Amino acid sequence: MTSTARKDNLFFDQGSLIVGKWHRTKYTVVKQLGAGMIGTVYLCRAQGRLVALKISEQQMSMTTEVNVLKMLNKVQDCRLGPFLYEVDDWVAPNQMIYSFYVMEYIPGTRIDTYIKRRGTEWVIVLLVQLLDELEKVHQAGWVFGDLKKEHILIQESPLLIRCIDVGGMTKRGRSIKEYSEFYDRAYWQLGTRVAEPSYDLFAIVMIILSIYYPRQFKRQTTPRQDLFPKIAMIKELRIIHPILRAALEGKYTSAKAMKADIMNSAIRRQTSRKDRQKSTPSYFIQSFIVITIAAVYYGLSFLF
């Protein structure tokens, strides 16, 4: 099969062979997974397993992403990002050198598709897990930055929430280097683009809104008029409406605090309704049961 490589473009056909210049590992291209401002990602087969290979001419940007992946791999119990396998170069037929790195291929379902299939009660389950993983990243001194539904996959058996793109990750205190307008608090005039936990927490709320409002909307008047009414109309999440609004306003300084408030809200709602609805659990009790089961499932996953 063939490949084409020019300074401004790189494309590999299915079956093309990418051979590392230094490690000499051979990667057979299965298909393209995605392309962005910094490189193209391919599903490849090597040494009997499927991997994701990202390749680009932008060596400095690729080095930054590799360093981020190395950092994530060192964060204890953090499974949010993919595992890094190998870093190498590829020499094109025109002798131009491209950098590439090879990471874990994460099969899964995009978060909005998963919610549509499994039901909206799983929003809180996944929200709790995502906050738990983000707290580990934030404690390590980083902010995810370009956090959006397109980057989040859900793995099953065991249930794990994963992020397939770490290109926007930024050290805390610096300026966010990559962002998507809809998920960016500065676009909504609700904060700056300084990398801090509250930036990611804002994006999480926007991910939830993007799930309930698939046709993305733009800023029209003020954040309170644009976003707050849309939150209020999500009846399934009314137990956490105040929490979502607080996250939009930057009132949470840690993912841990936001997660605690969500869990406490679910517990209070369960307790207040337990006596009145003994025969048939309410929607919210069902949600709490799902949260509890998922939390146990999630915890047990680290034992295997």
N, C-alpha and C positions, 0 to 999 in steps of 0.2 A: 504494500500500500504506500501511498505517497504522503508527503508533508510539504507544506509551503512555509517559508519564513522570510519575512522582510522586516525592515526596521520598524514599521508601524503595524505589523500584523503577524500573527502566528496561528497556524491551523494544522491540525493533525487529523487525517482520515482514520476511520475505524480500522484497526489492524496495524497501524503505524507503530514502529518500534522506536522508543526513546532510550538511548543508552547513556548512562552517566559517564562523564569524562574521567572522574577520579575513582569512583567505586566500581564502575563498569557493570552496575546492576541494569538488567534489561526490563523495560516496562512496555507492555503491549497495550495500546490504547483501545478501550472498549467503546467509550462515547464521551462527548463533552458534557460536563455537568453545569458549567456556567462561565461567564466572562465578565470582567469588570474593568475598572480604571487601572488596576494593577494586576495584570496577568489573566490567564485562562486556566480553569480547573478541569482536569480530565479524570474520568474513572479508568483506571488501568489495572492490569493483572500482572503480578510479579511474584515469583517464587510460590505459586499456588494460592495466592490470596488476592482479594480486591483491595486496592488502595486509591486514595485521591491524590493526584499530582498537580501542583500549581506551578506554572512556568511563566516567566516574564523576562523582558529585557531590562527592567528597572531593578538593578541589583541592590541598591541601597534600601528601597522599599521592601524588597523580599527579605533582606537581612533583618529589618525591623520586625517583620511578621514572624520570622523564625525565632527571634529572641522572645517574642511574646508567647509563642507556643511552648518554648522551653520553660518560660516562667510558669505558665499554666500547668504544665506537666509536673512541676515541682510543688505546686500548692496542694497540701494534704487533703485527700478525699474530694478534690474538685474534679468533676467529670463534665463540666460544661463545654469545654473546647475539645477538639480532636487531639489524639496523641501523635506526636511527631516521630517519624521513622528515620528519615534520611534527608540530607541536603547535598546537592551536587550541581554540576553545570552540564549543559548540552551544547554541542558544537553543531550549528546548522550547516547545510551543504555550502552556503556562501561564506563559511568560516566565522560567522557571527556567533558569539557566545551568549547563551541564555541561562539564567539561573532558574533552578527549580527545587522545590522541596516536596517530600512525600509524607503524607499524613494518613491517619486512620480514615477509612471510608465509613461514614455514618449513615446507614440505611434507616429510614424512618419516614414519618408523616409530618408534613408541615403543620404547625400548631393550629392554624385556622381550619384546615381540613380535618384534623383530629377532633376538634371541638364539634364541628358540624356532624361528624359521624357518631361520636360517643355521647354528645349531649352537653348542654351548657353548664351542668353541675360540675364538670371537670375543669372549668375555668379557675375556680378557687384552688383546686388541687394543684394544678400546674403553676399557678401564681405563687403558691407557697414554696414549691420546689425551686422555682426560678429565683425567688428572693433568697433562699437558702444558699444556692450556688453563687449568686452575686455577692453575698456577704463575704464569702471566702476570697473572691477576686478583689473586692474592695480592701479587705484586711491585708492583702498582699501588696497594696499600694497602686492599684490600677482601677480604671473605669472602662467599661466596655465601649461606650461611645455610640457606635452605629448599631444600636440594638433595634431590631424590627422583626416583624413576623416572618419575613422572607428568609431570615437567618436562623430561625428556630425550628428544630425538628424534635418529634417525640418518638422515642424508642419504646418498644413494648417487650415485656418478659425479660428482665424486669422493667418497670416503668422508669424511664430516664428522660430528662429534658436536656437537649444538647444544642450547641450553637456552632454552625458550620463556617462562620466567617469571623475572624478575629482582627481583620484589617483596621478596624476603627479603634482598637484598644489604645488607651492613652494613659500615661502616668498621671496620678492624682496631682492636681494643681496646675497642670499645663492646659493649653488650649486644645479642645477636641479637634482631632485631625481629619476625621471623616464623619459625616452625618447625613441623614436623609430628612428632608424638609418636614415631612408630616410628623416625625417622631422627635423633632428638635425643639426644645423649649424656647430657644431664642427666636425661632420663627413665630411662635405663638406669643411672644413678648412676656414670657413667664420666667425669665432667667437668662443667664449668660451661657456661653459655651466653654466655661471652665470645667475641667474634668474633676467631678466630685460625685459621690454616691447619689445625690439628689438628681443629677442629670440622668442616670440610668433609671431611677425610680419614676421619673416623669415619662420616660420612653415606655416603661412597662404599662402605664395607664393608657398610653396611646396605642399600644399593641392590643389591649383589651377593646378599646374603641374601634380599632380597625377590624376586629373579629365581628363585632356587632353591627358595624357600618362598613360593609365590604367596599362600597364606593367611597373612596377617600374624599373628604371635604376639605375646603380651604378656609383660611382665616377670613372672616367677613367683618366683624365688629370688634368686640373685646373677648378675651378668653372666657370670662364668666358667661357671656352670652353665647359663645360658640361651643364651648366644651361642657360646661356644667349641666345645661339642659339635656345634653345627650347622655351623660352619665345617669341623670335622674330617670330617664326613660328605660333604662335597663333594669326591669323589675326583678329579674333573677338574682341580681347582685345588690339588692337594696340594703342588705345587712352591712355592706362595706362601702356604700356611697360616700360617707364622710372620710373614709380612709383614702379612697381614690382622689377625692377633691384635695385633701391635704397633700398628697403626693404631687399633684399638679402644681400646687402652690409652693412646693419646695420645703414643706414643713418637716419632712423626715430627713434626718441626717445619716441614717443607716438602713440597710435592707433588713437587718435583724429587728429593728423597732417596728417597721411596717409589717413584717411577718407576724410578730407577736400580737399586734393589734388585730390582724385578720383572724388569727386563731382564737383570740379572746372573744371577738365578736361572734364567731361561730359557736363557741361554747355557751356564751350568754343566751343566744337565741335558742339553742337546744334546751337549755335548762328552763327557760321561760315558757316553752311550749310543751314540755314533756308531760305534764299532768293533764293538759287540755286535749292532747291528741295521742292517746295511748294505743288506739287500735291501728291507725294508719299514720305512719310518720309523715310529717310535712315535708315540703320540698327542701327546707333548710336543714331539717334533721337528716334527710337523705344525703344532702351535701356534706354534712359533718361526718356522717358515716363513711362516705367516700373519701374524705380527707384523712380520716383516721386509718382506714385500710391502706390508702396510698402511702401514708407516712411510714407505716410498718413495712410495706412492700419495698419502699425506697430505702429504708434503713437496712433491711435484710440483703439488699442488692450488693452492699459493700462487703458481705461475708463470702461472696462467691467470685 
